[in-house]
Amino acid sequence: MGLDDKIDNKAEELKGKAKEATGKATDDERLEAEGKGDQAGANLKQAGEKVKDVFKG
């Protein structure tokens, strides 16, 4: 996994956490769910990159 990919995925994960926290603080269930979805997407991308790394090395 390239460093740029790791940074992008981590940024997406943190953005999702921020959305989730904002949604919880404002009782906005849609925003909270969107944040959780962003985090799940970032985690899925990170897992896929790790699998690629295993087969490269």
Buried (B, 14 or more C-beta within 10 A) or exposed (E): BEEEBEEEBEEBBEBBBEBBEBBEEEEBEEBBEBBBEBBEBBBEBBEEBEEEEEEEE
